[in-house]
Amino acid sequence: ASKNSAISSSEKYKQTKEQALTFFQEHPQYMRSKEDEEQLMTEFKKVLLEPGSKNLSIYQTLLAAHERLQAL
């Protein structure tokens, strides 16, 4: 692996972590309730399995899962 790919993968990890943190700061209910968090993760996994979802950021994927839960 070249040095550049190592940097980009660590940069990607950092961005993913920051996006997840942003989502949970905006939606703190998932940090407070284990049950809510489990429901979010179930929907999150469903979103990931959908065609076209691999172009979504982690934030967009979490938000899509959150919006589905709101619609239930």
N, CA, C and O atoms as a Maestro MAE file, in Angstrom:
{
 s_m_m2io_version
 :::
 2.0.0
}

f_m_ct {
 s_m_title
 :::
 protein
 m_atom[288] {
  # First column is atom index #
  i_m_mmod_type
  r_m_x_coord
  r_m_y_coord
  r_m_z_coord
  i_m_residue_number
  s_m_chain_name
  s_m_pdb_residue_name
  s_m_pdb_atom_name
  i_m_atomic_number
  :::
  1 25 0.850 -1.197 0.000 1 A "ALA " " N  " 7
  2 3 0.000 0.000 0.000 1 A "ALA " " CA " 6
  3 2 0.879 1.239 0.000 1 A "ALA " " C  " 6
  4 15 1.874 1.316 0.722 1 A "ALA " " O  " 8
  5 25 0.507 2.178 -0.798 2 A "SER " " N  " 7
  6 3 1.282 3.416 -0.846 2 A "SER " " CA " 6
  7 2 0.923 4.282 0.355 2 A "SER " " C  " 6
  8 15 -0.098 4.079 1.012 2 A "SER " " O  " 8
  9 25 1.777 5.238 0.617 3 A "LYS " " N  " 7
  10 3 1.545 6.145 1.738 3 A "LYS " " CA " 6
  11 2 0.239 6.927 1.551 3 A "LYS " " C  " 6
  12 15 -0.491 7.165 2.513 3 A "LYS " " O  " 8
  13 25 -0.044 7.321 0.311 4 A "ASN " " N  " 7
  14 3 -1.252 8.098 0.034 4 A "ASN " " CA " 6
  15 2 -2.531 7.354 0.385 4 A "ASN " " C  " 6
  16 15 -3.457 7.949 0.937 4 A "ASN " " O  " 8
  17 25 -2.599 6.061 0.074 5 A "SER " " N  " 7
  18 3 -3.824 5.322 0.377 5 A "SER " " CA " 6
  19 2 -4.005 5.166 1.885 5 A "SER " " C  " 6
  20 15 -5.134 5.142 2.375 5 A "SER " " O  " 8
  21 25 -2.902 5.062 2.619 6 A "ALA " " N  " 7
  22 3 -2.994 4.978 4.079 6 A "ALA " " CA " 6
  23 2 -3.545 6.284 4.647 6 A "ALA " " C  " 6
  24 15 -4.370 6.278 5.560 6 A "ALA " " O  " 8
  25 25 -3.087 7.381 4.104 7 A "ILE " " N  " 7
  26 3 -3.573 8.685 4.552 7 A "ILE " " CA " 6
  27 2 -5.054 8.834 4.222 7 A "ILE " " C  " 6
  28 15 -5.842 9.277 5.057 7 A "ILE " " O  " 8
  29 25 -5.425 8.466 3.005 8 A "SER " " N  " 7
  30 3 -6.822 8.642 2.622 8 A "SER " " CA " 6
  31 2 -7.747 7.739 3.437 8 A "SER " " C  " 6
  32 15 -8.863 8.141 3.767 8 A "SER " " O  " 8
  33 25 -7.302 6.529 3.765 9 A "SER " " N  " 7
  34 3 -8.180 5.664 4.559 9 A "SER " " CA " 6
  35 2 -8.288 6.174 5.995 9 A "SER " " C  " 6
  36 15 -9.352 6.070 6.604 9 A "SER " " O  " 8
  37 25 -7.205 6.722 6.543 10 A "SER " " N  " 7
  38 3 -7.301 7.264 7.897 10 A "SER " " CA " 6
  39 2 -8.112 8.562 7.883 10 A "SER " " C  " 6
  40 15 -8.816 8.870 8.844 10 A "SER " " O  " 8
  41 25 -8.009 9.315 6.793 11 A "GLU " " N  " 7
  42 3 -8.806 10.536 6.639 11 A "GLU " " CA " 6
  43 2 -10.293 10.172 6.515 11 A "GLU " " C  " 6
  44 15 -11.159 10.838 7.081 11 A "GLU " " O  " 8
  45 25 -10.561 9.113 5.772 12 A "LYS " " N  " 7
  46 3 -11.932 8.642 5.589 12 A "LYS " " CA " 6
  47 2 -12.520 8.196 6.934 12 A "LYS " " C  " 6
  48 15 -13.676 8.490 7.240 12 A "LYS " " O  " 8
  49 25 -11.717 7.486 7.731 13 A "TYR " " N  " 7
  50 3 -12.151 7.047 9.059 13 A "TYR " " CA " 6
  51 2 -12.478 8.260 9.929 13 A "TYR " " C  " 6
  52 15 -13.489 8.281 10.631 13 A "TYR " " O  " 8
  53 25 -11.609 9.267 9.872 14 A "LYS " " N  " 7
  54 3 -11.810 10.483 10.657 14 A "LYS " " CA " 6
  55 2 -13.113 11.173 10.251 14 A "LYS " " C  " 6
  56 15 -13.883 11.604 11.109 14 A "LYS " " O  " 8
  57 25 -13.355 11.277 8.951 15 A "GLN " " N  " 7
  58 3 -14.588 11.905 8.458 15 A "GLN " " CA " 6
  59 2 -15.816 11.117 8.905 15 A "GLN " " C  " 6
  60 15 -16.820 11.695 9.321 15 A "GLN " " O  " 8
  61 25 -15.724 9.797 8.813 16 A "THR " " N  " 7
  62 3 -16.833 8.934 9.224 16 A "THR " " CA " 6
  63 2 -17.146 9.150 10.695 16 A "THR " " C  " 6
  64 15 -18.306 9.290 11.082 16 A "THR " " O  " 8
  65 25 -16.097 9.175 11.510 17 A "LYS " " N  " 7
  66 3 -16.254 9.369 12.944 17 A "LYS " " CA " 6
  67 2 -16.891 10.736 13.240 17 A "LYS " " C  " 6
  68 15 -17.787 10.847 14.077 17 A "LYS " " O  " 8
  69 25 -16.414 11.764 12.543 18 A "GLU " " N  " 7
  70 3 -16.956 13.117 12.744 18 A "GLU " " CA " 6
  71 2 -18.419 13.197 12.326 18 A "GLU " " C  " 6
  72 15 -19.227 13.842 12.995 18 A "GLU " " O  " 8
  73 25 -18.758 12.540 11.216 19 A "GLN " " N  " 7
  74 3 -20.148 12.556 10.742 19 A "GLN " " CA " 6
  75 2 -21.068 11.844 11.727 19 A "GLN " " C  " 6
  76 15 -22.172 12.312 12.007 19 A "GLN " " O  " 8
  77 25 -20.610 10.717 12.246 20 A "ALA " " N  " 7
  78 3 -21.412 9.978 13.226 20 A "ALA " " CA " 6
  79 2 -21.601 10.831 14.481 20 A "ALA " " C  " 6
  80 15 -22.700 10.905 15.032 20 A "ALA " " O  " 8
  81 25 -20.526 11.470 14.923 21 A "LEU " " N  " 7
  82 3 -20.588 12.329 16.104 21 A "LEU " " CA " 6
  83 2 -21.580 13.472 15.894 21 A "LEU " " C  " 6
  84 15 -22.377 13.778 16.781 21 A "LEU " " O  " 8
  85 25 -21.530 14.097 14.725 22 A "THR " " N  " 7
  86 3 -22.458 15.182 14.392 22 A "THR " " CA " 6
  87 2 -23.900 14.690 14.457 22 A "THR " " C  " 6
  88 15 -24.765 15.346 15.038 22 A "THR " " O  " 8
  89 25 -24.149 13.533 13.859 23 A "PHE " " N  " 7
  90 3 -25.510 12.988 13.873 23 A "PHE " " CA " 6
  91 2 -25.998 12.785 15.311 23 A "PHE " " C  " 6
  92 15 -27.112 13.183 15.655 23 A "PHE " " O  " 8
  93 25 -25.159 12.163 16.149 24 A "PHE " " N  " 7
  94 3 -25.589 11.864 17.516 24 A "PHE " " CA " 6
  95 2 -25.687 13.119 18.382 24 A "PHE " " C  " 6
  96 15 -26.425 13.133 19.368 24 A "PHE " " O  " 8
  97 25 -24.949 14.172 18.023 25 A "GLN " " N  " 7
  98 3 -25.117 15.450 18.731 25 A "GLN " " CA " 6
  99 2 -26.453 16.088 18.352 25 A "GLN " " C  " 6
  100 15 -27.111 16.708 19.188 25 A "GLN " " O  " 8
  101 25 -26.846 15.935 17.098 26 A "GLU " " N  " 7
  102 3 -28.120 16.497 16.635 26 A "GLU " " CA " 6
  103 2 -29.320 15.673 17.105 26 A "GLU " " C  " 6
  104 15 -30.430 16.191 17.222 26 A "GLU " " O  " 8
  105 25 -29.089 14.401 17.370 27 A "HIS " " N  " 7
  106 3 -30.167 13.488 17.774 27 A "HIS " " CA " 6
  107 2 -29.752 12.729 19.043 27 A "HIS " " C  " 6
  108 15 -29.532 11.518 19.009 27 A "HIS " " O  " 8
  109 25 -29.647 13.460 20.161 28 A "PRO " " N  " 7
  110 3 -29.123 12.850 21.398 28 A "PRO " " CA " 6
  111 2 -30.006 11.761 21.995 28 A "PRO " " C  " 6
  112 15 -29.565 11.015 22.868 28 A "PRO " " O  " 8
  113 25 -31.255 11.666 21.530 29 A "GLN " " N  " 7
  114 3 -32.143 10.633 22.084 29 A "GLN " " CA " 6
  115 2 -31.558 9.230 21.901 29 A "GLN " " C  " 6
  116 15 -31.833 8.333 22.697 29 A "GLN " " O  " 8
  117 25 -30.754 9.044 20.854 30 A "TYR " " N  " 7
  118 3 -30.180 7.717 20.605 30 A "TYR " " CA " 6
  119 2 -29.062 7.393 21.592 30 A "TYR " " C  " 6
  120 15 -28.736 6.227 21.813 30 A "TYR " " O  " 8
  121 25 -28.484 8.426 22.176 31 A "MET " " N  " 7
  122 3 -27.446 8.212 23.182 31 A "MET " " CA " 6
  123 2 -28.082 7.909 24.541 31 A "MET " " C  " 6
  124 15 -27.476 7.258 25.392 31 A "MET " " O  " 8
  125 25 -29.296 8.384 24.725 32 A "ARG " " N  " 7
  126 3 -29.967 8.229 26.018 32 A "ARG " " CA " 6
  127 2 -30.727 6.923 26.160 32 A "ARG " " C  " 6
  128 15 -30.930 6.433 27.271 32 A "ARG " " O  " 8
  129 25 -31.147 6.360 25.037 33 A "SER " " N  " 7
  130 3 -31.995 5.172 25.086 33 A "SER " " CA " 6
  131 2 -31.382 4.033 24.281 33 A "SER " " C  " 6
  132 15 -31.201 4.137 23.068 33 A "SER " " O  " 8
  133 25 -31.068 2.951 24.975 34 A "LYS " " N  " 7
  134 3 -30.515 1.769 24.310 34 A "LYS " " CA " 6
  135 2 -31.513 1.229 23.284 34 A "LYS " " C  " 6
  136 15 -31.128 0.816 22.190 34 A "LYS " " O  " 8
  137 25 -32.777 1.238 23.641 35 A "GLU " " N  " 7
  138 3 -33.823 0.727 22.744 35 A "GLU " " CA " 6
  139 2 -33.900 1.558 21.459 35 A "GLU " " C  " 6
  140 15 -33.983 1.010 20.361 35 A "GLU " " O  " 8
  141 25 -33.871 2.887 21.609 36 A "ASP " " N  " 7
  142 3 -33.899 3.769 20.434 36 A "ASP " " CA " 6
  143 2 -32.662 3.553 19.568 36 A "ASP " " C  " 6
  144 15 -32.745 3.533 18.340 36 A "ASP " " O  " 8
  145 25 -31.523 3.394 20.221 37 A "GLU " " N  " 7
  146 3 -30.278 3.175 19.481 37 A "GLU " " CA " 6
  147 2 -30.345 1.863 18.695 37 A "GLU " " C  " 6
  148 15 -29.909 1.803 17.546 37 A "GLU " " O  " 8
  149 25 -30.886 0.825 19.310 38 A "GLU " " N  " 7
  150 3 -31.012 -0.471 18.626 38 A "GLU " " CA " 6
  151 2 -31.946 -0.368 17.422 38 A "GLU " " C  " 6
  152 15 -31.676 -0.949 16.371 38 A "GLU " " O  " 8
  153 25 -33.043 0.372 17.577 39 A "GLN " " N  " 7
  154 3 -33.969 0.568 16.448 39 A "GLN " " CA " 6
  155 2 -33.276 1.327 15.317 39 A "GLN " " C  " 6
  156 15 -33.444 0.998 14.143 39 A "GLN " " O  " 8
  157 25 -32.497 2.346 15.684 40 A "LEU " " N  " 7
  158 3 -31.759 3.120 14.684 40 A "LEU " " CA " 6
  159 2 -30.780 2.216 13.936 40 A "LEU " " C  " 6
  160 15 -30.688 2.285 12.711 40 A "LEU " " O  " 8
  161 25 -30.051 1.374 14.660 41 A "MET " " N  " 7
  162 3 -29.064 0.494 14.025 41 A "MET " " CA " 6
  163 2 -29.736 -0.532 13.111 41 A "MET " " C  " 6
  164 15 -29.187 -0.888 12.068 41 A "MET " " O  " 8
  165 25 -30.914 -1.005 13.498 42 A "THR " " N  " 7
  166 3 -31.663 -1.936 12.645 42 A "THR " " CA " 6
  167 2 -32.024 -1.261 11.326 42 A "THR " " C  " 6
  168 15 -31.833 -1.842 10.258 42 A "THR " " O  " 8
  169 25 -32.542 -0.045 11.397 43 A "GLU " " N  " 7
  170 3 -32.892 0.704 10.182 43 A "GLU " " CA " 6
  171 2 -31.640 1.056 9.383 43 A "GLU " " C  " 6
  172 15 -31.646 1.005 8.153 43 A "GLU " " O  " 8
  173 25 -30.572 1.412 10.085 44 A "PHE " " N  " 7
  174 3 -29.295 1.759 9.451 44 A "PHE " " CA " 6
  175 2 -28.811 0.602 8.573 44 A "PHE " " C  " 6
  176 15 -28.381 0.805 7.438 44 A "PHE " " O  " 8
  177 25 -28.890 -0.608 9.118 45 A "LYS " " N  " 7
  178 3 -28.463 -1.802 8.357 45 A "LYS " " CA " 6
  179 2 -29.347 -2.009 7.132 45 A "LYS " " C  " 6
  180 15 -28.859 -2.397 6.071 45 A "LYS " " O  " 8
  181 25 -30.648 -1.753 7.276 46 A "LYS " " N  " 7
  182 3 -31.566 -1.887 6.132 46 A "LYS " " CA " 6
  183 2 -31.208 -0.887 5.034 46 A "LYS " " C  " 6
  184 15 -31.210 -1.229 3.851 46 A "LYS " " O  " 8
  185 25 -30.901 0.356 5.434 47 A "VAL " " N  " 7
  186 3 -30.529 1.386 4.460 47 A "VAL " " CA " 6
  187 2 -29.263 0.950 3.717 47 A "VAL " " C  " 6
  188 15 -29.165 1.106 2.500 47 A "VAL " " O  " 8
  189 25 -28.298 0.403 4.461 48 A "LEU " " N  " 7
  190 3 -27.031 -0.018 3.845 48 A "LEU " " CA " 6
  191 2 -27.227 -1.092 2.784 48 A "LEU " " C  " 6
  192 15 -26.458 -1.166 1.825 48 A "LEU " " O  " 8
  193 25 -28.244 -1.918 2.947 49 A "LEU " " N  " 7
  194 3 -28.487 -3.014 2.005 49 A "LEU " " CA " 6
  195 2 -29.180 -2.561 0.720 49 A "LEU " " C  " 6
  196 15 -29.256 -3.317 -0.249 49 A "LEU " " O  " 8
  197 25 -29.678 -1.347 0.715 50 A "GLU " " N  " 7
  198 3 -30.412 -0.870 -0.456 50 A "GLU " " CA " 6
  199 2 -29.479 -0.461 -1.585 50 A "GLU " " C  " 6
  200 15 -28.403 0.087 -1.348 50 A "GLU " " O  " 8
  201 25 -29.906 -0.737 -2.832 51 A "PRO " " N  " 7
  202 3 -29.080 -0.300 -3.964 51 A "PRO " " CA " 6
  203 2 -28.987 1.226 -3.965 51 A "PRO " " C  " 6
  204 15 -29.968 1.921 -3.701 51 A "PRO " " O  " 8
  205 25 -27.813 1.725 -4.261 52 A "GLY " " N  " 7
  206 3 -27.627 3.172 -4.297 52 A "GLY " " CA " 6
  207 2 -27.190 3.770 -2.979 52 A "GLY " " C  " 6
  208 15 -26.797 4.936 -2.932 52 A "GLY " " O  " 8
  209 25 -27.249 2.998 -1.907 53 A "SER " " N  " 7
  210 3 -26.894 3.563 -0.600 53 A "SER " " CA " 6
  211 2 -25.391 3.669 -0.393 53 A "SER " " C  " 6
  212 15 -24.944 4.406 0.486 53 A "SER " " O  " 8
  213 25 -24.598 2.944 -1.189 54 A "LYS " " N  " 7
  214 3 -23.159 3.002 -0.931 54 A "LYS " " CA " 6
  215 2 -22.556 4.352 -1.296 54 A "LYS " " C  " 6
  216 15 -21.415 4.634 -0.931 54 A "LYS " " O  " 8
  217 25 -23.306 5.191 -2.012 55 A "ASN " " N  " 7
  218 3 -22.828 6.541 -2.298 55 A "ASN " " CA " 6
  219 2 -23.173 7.535 -1.193 55 A "ASN " " C  " 6
  220 15 -22.733 8.685 -1.225 55 A "ASN " " O  " 8
  221 25 -23.955 7.091 -0.222 56 A "LEU " " N  " 7
  222 3 -24.328 7.962 0.892 56 A "LEU " " CA " 6
  223 2 -23.190 8.044 1.901 56 A "LEU " " C  " 6
  224 15 -22.443 7.085 2.091 56 A "LEU " " O  " 8
  225 25 -23.068 9.192 2.539 57 A "SER " " N  " 7
  226 3 -22.113 9.313 3.640 57 A "SER " " CA " 6
  227 2 -22.715 8.621 4.870 57 A "SER " " C  " 6
  228 15 -23.898 8.280 4.888 57 A "SER " " O  " 8
  229 25 -21.895 8.425 5.875 58 A "ILE " " N  " 7
  230 3 -22.391 7.808 7.117 58 A "ILE " " CA " 6
  231 2 -23.489 8.694 7.727 58 A "ILE " " C  " 6
  232 15 -24.482 8.192 8.254 58 A "ILE " " O  " 8
  233 25 -23.299 10.001 7.648 59 A "TYR " " N  " 7
  234 3 -24.305 10.928 8.177 59 A "TYR " " CA " 6
  235 2 -25.627 10.771 7.432 59 A "TYR " " C  " 6
  236 15 -26.688 10.691 8.051 59 A "TYR " " O  " 8
  237 25 -25.560 10.729 6.105 60 A "GLN " " N  " 7
  238 3 -26.781 10.590 5.300 60 A "GLN " " CA " 6
  239 2 -27.477 9.261 5.580 60 A "GLN " " C  " 6
  240 15 -28.706 9.188 5.601 60 A "GLN " " O  " 8
  241 25 -26.688 8.217 5.794 61 A "THR " " N  " 7
  242 3 -27.251 6.896 6.079 61 A "THR " " CA " 6
  243 2 -27.952 6.895 7.437 61 A "THR " " C  " 6
  244 15 -29.061 6.377 7.570 61 A "THR " " O  " 8
  245 25 -27.301 7.477 8.442 62 A "LEU " " N  " 7
  246 3 -27.918 7.584 9.768 62 A "LEU " " CA " 6
  247 2 -29.189 8.427 9.705 62 A "LEU " " C  " 6
  248 15 -30.196 8.094 10.330 62 A "LEU " " O  " 8
  249 25 -29.135 9.517 8.947 63 A "LEU " " N  " 7
  250 3 -30.296 10.389 8.823 63 A "LEU " " CA " 6
  251 2 -31.458 9.669 8.138 63 A "LEU " " C  " 6
  252 15 -32.610 9.823 8.543 63 A "LEU " " O  " 8
  253 25 -31.161 8.892 7.112 64 A "ALA " " N  " 7
  254 3 -32.204 8.122 6.424 64 A "ALA " " CA " 6
  255 2 -32.853 7.133 7.391 64 A "ALA " " C  " 6
  256 15 -34.073 6.969 7.395 64 A "ALA " " O  " 8
  257 25 -32.034 6.477 8.210 65 A "ALA " " N  " 7
  258 3 -32.558 5.531 9.201 65 A "ALA " " CA " 6
  259 2 -33.430 6.268 10.218 65 A "ALA " " C  " 6
  260 15 -34.509 5.799 10.579 65 A "ALA " " O  " 8
  261 25 -32.953 7.420 10.672 66 A "HIS " " N  " 7
  262 3 -33.701 8.241 11.634 66 A "HIS " " CA " 6
  263 2 -35.055 8.659 11.052 66 A "HIS " " C  " 6
  264 15 -36.081 8.573 11.728 66 A "HIS " " O  " 8
  265 25 -35.049 9.112 9.794 67 A "GLU " " N  " 7
  266 3 -36.294 9.567 9.166 67 A "GLU " " CA " 6
  267 2 -37.300 8.432 9.018 67 A "GLU " " C  " 6
  268 15 -38.506 8.643 9.147 67 A "GLU " " O  " 8
  269 25 -36.805 7.237 8.748 68 A "ARG " " N  " 7
  270 3 -37.709 6.076 8.662 68 A "ARG " " CA " 6
  271 2 -38.367 5.791 10.000 68 A "ARG " " C  " 6
  272 15 -39.557 5.486 10.068 68 A "ARG " " O  " 8
  273 25 -37.580 5.895 11.064 69 A "LEU " " N  " 7
  274 3 -38.140 5.653 12.396 69 A "LEU " " CA " 6
  275 2 -39.205 6.697 12.726 69 A "LEU " " C  " 6
  276 15 -40.210 6.378 13.361 69 A "LEU " " O  " 8
  277 25 -38.991 7.939 12.298 70 A "GLN " " N  " 7
  278 3 -39.970 9.005 12.547 70 A "GLN " " CA " 6
  279 2 -41.271 8.733 11.804 70 A "GLN " " C  " 6
  280 15 -42.347 9.117 12.262 70 A "GLN " " O  " 8
  281 25 -41.168 8.073 10.659 71 A "ALA " " N  " 7
  282 3 -42.344 7.818 9.820 71 A "ALA " " CA " 6
  283 2 -43.173 6.631 10.309 71 A "ALA " " C  " 6
  284 15 -44.309 6.443 9.874 71 A "ALA " " O  " 8
  285 25 -42.609 5.838 11.205 72 A "LEU " " N  " 7
  286 3 -43.327 4.648 11.690 72 A "LEU " " CA " 6
  287 2 -44.519 5.026 12.560 72 A "LEU " " C  " 6
  288 15 -45.230 4.147 13.049 72 A "LEU " " O  " 8
  :::
 }
 m_bond[287] {
  # First column is bond index #
  i_m_from
  i_m_to
  i_m_order
  :::
  1 1 2 1
  2 2 3 1
  3 3 4 2
  4 3 5 1
  5 5 6 1
  6 6 7 1
  7 7 8 2
  8 7 9 1
  9 9 10 1
  10 10 11 1
  11 11 12 2
  12 11 13 1
  13 13 14 1
  14 14 15 1
  15 15 16 2
  16 15 17 1
  17 17 18 1
  18 18 19 1
  19 19 20 2
  20 19 21 1
  21 21 22 1
  22 22 23 1
  23 23 24 2
  24 23 25 1
  25 25 26 1
  26 26 27 1
  27 27 28 2
  28 27 29 1
  29 29 30 1
  30 30 31 1
  31 31 32 2
  32 31 33 1
  33 33 34 1
  34 34 35 1
  35 35 36 2
  36 35 37 1
  37 37 38 1
  38 38 39 1
  39 39 40 2
  40 39 41 1
  41 41 42 1
  42 42 43 1
  43 43 44 2
  44 43 45 1
  45 45 46 1
  46 46 47 1
  47 47 48 2
  48 47 49 1
  49 49 50 1
  50 50 51 1
  51 51 52 2
  52 51 53 1
  53 53 54 1
  54 54 55 1
  55 55 56 2
  56 55 57 1
  57 57 58 1
  58 58 59 1
  59 59 60 2
  60 59 61 1
  61 61 62 1
  62 62 63 1
  63 63 64 2
  64 63 65 1
  65 65 66 1
  66 66 67 1
  67 67 68 2
  68 67 69 1
  69 69 70 1
  70 70 71 1
  71 71 72 2
  72 71 73 1
  73 73 74 1
  74 74 75 1
  75 75 76 2
  76 75 77 1
  77 77 78 1
  78 78 79 1
  79 79 80 2
  80 79 81 1
  81 81 82 1
  82 82 83 1
  83 83 84 2
  84 83 85 1
  85 85 86 1
  86 86 87 1
  87 87 88 2
  88 87 89 1
  89 89 90 1
  90 90 91 1
  91 91 92 2
  92 91 93 1
  93 93 94 1
  94 94 95 1
  95 95 96 2
  96 95 97 1
  97 97 98 1
  98 98 99 1
  99 99 100 2
  100 99 101 1
  101 101 102 1
  102 102 103 1
  103 103 104 2
  104 103 105 1
  105 105 106 1
  106 106 107 1
  107 107 108 2
  108 107 109 1
  109 109 110 1
  110 110 111 1
  111 111 112 2
  112 111 113 1
  113 113 114 1
  114 114 115 1
  115 115 116 2
  116 115 117 1
  117 117 118 1
  118 118 119 1
  119 119 120 2
  120 119 121 1
  121 121 122 1
  122 122 123 1
  123 123 124 2
  124 123 125 1
  125 125 126 1
  126 126 127 1
  127 127 128 2
  128 127 129 1
  129 129 130 1
  130 130 131 1
  131 131 132 2
  132 131 133 1
  133 133 134 1
  134 134 135 1
  135 135 136 2
  136 135 137 1
  137 137 138 1
  138 138 139 1
  139 139 140 2
  140 139 141 1
  141 141 142 1
  142 142 143 1
  143 143 144 2
  144 143 145 1
  145 145 146 1
  146 146 147 1
  147 147 148 2
  148 147 149 1
  149 149 150 1
  150 150 151 1
  151 151 152 2
  152 151 153 1
  153 153 154 1
  154 154 155 1
  155 155 156 2
  156 155 157 1
  157 157 158 1
  158 158 159 1
  159 159 160 2
  160 159 161 1
  161 161 162 1
  162 162 163 1
  163 163 164 2
  164 163 165 1
  165 165 166 1
  166 166 167 1
  167 167 168 2
  168 167 169 1
  169 169 170 1
  170 170 171 1
  171 171 172 2
  172 171 173 1
  173 173 174 1
  174 174 175 1
  175 175 176 2
  176 175 177 1
  177 177 178 1
  178 178 179 1
  179 179 180 2
  180 179 181 1
  181 181 182 1
  182 182 183 1
  183 183 184 2
  184 183 185 1
  185 185 186 1
  186 186 187 1
  187 187 188 2
  188 187 189 1
  189 189 190 1
  190 190 191 1
  191 191 192 2
  192 191 193 1
  193 193 194 1
  194 194 195 1
  195 195 196 2
  196 195 197 1
  197 197 198 1
  198 198 199 1
  199 199 200 2
  200 199 201 1
  201 201 202 1
  202 202 203 1
  203 203 204 2
  204 203 205 1
  205 205 206 1
  206 206 207 1
  207 207 208 2
  208 207 209 1
  209 209 210 1
  210 210 211 1
  211 211 212 2
  212 211 213 1
  213 213 214 1
  214 214 215 1
  215 215 216 2
  216 215 217 1
  217 217 218 1
  218 218 219 1
  219 219 220 2
  220 219 221 1
  221 221 222 1
  222 222 223 1
  223 223 224 2
  224 223 225 1
  225 225 226 1
  226 226 227 1
  227 227 228 2
  228 227 229 1
  229 229 230 1
  230 230 231 1
  231 231 232 2
  232 231 233 1
  233 233 234 1
  234 234 235 1
  235 235 236 2
  236 235 237 1
  237 237 238 1
  238 238 239 1
  239 239 240 2
  240 239 241 1
  241 241 242 1
  242 242 243 1
  243 243 244 2
  244 243 245 1
  245 245 246 1
  246 246 247 1
  247 247 248 2
  248 247 249 1
  249 249 250 1
  250 250 251 1
  251 251 252 2
  252 251 253 1
  253 253 254 1
  254 254 255 1
  255 255 256 2
  256 255 257 1
  257 257 258 1
  258 258 259 1
  259 259 260 2
  260 259 261 1
  261 261 262 1
  262 262 263 1
  263 263 264 2
  264 263 265 1
  265 265 266 1
  266 266 267 1
  267 267 268 2
  268 267 269 1
  269 269 270 1
  270 270 271 1
  271 271 272 2
  272 271 273 1
  273 273 274 1
  274 274 275 1
  275 275 276 2
  276 275 277 1
  277 277 278 1
  278 278 279 1
  279 279 280 2
  280 279 281 1
  281 281 282 1
  282 282 283 1
  283 283 284 2
  284 283 285 1
  285 285 286 1
  286 286 287 1
  287 287 288 2
  :::
 }
}
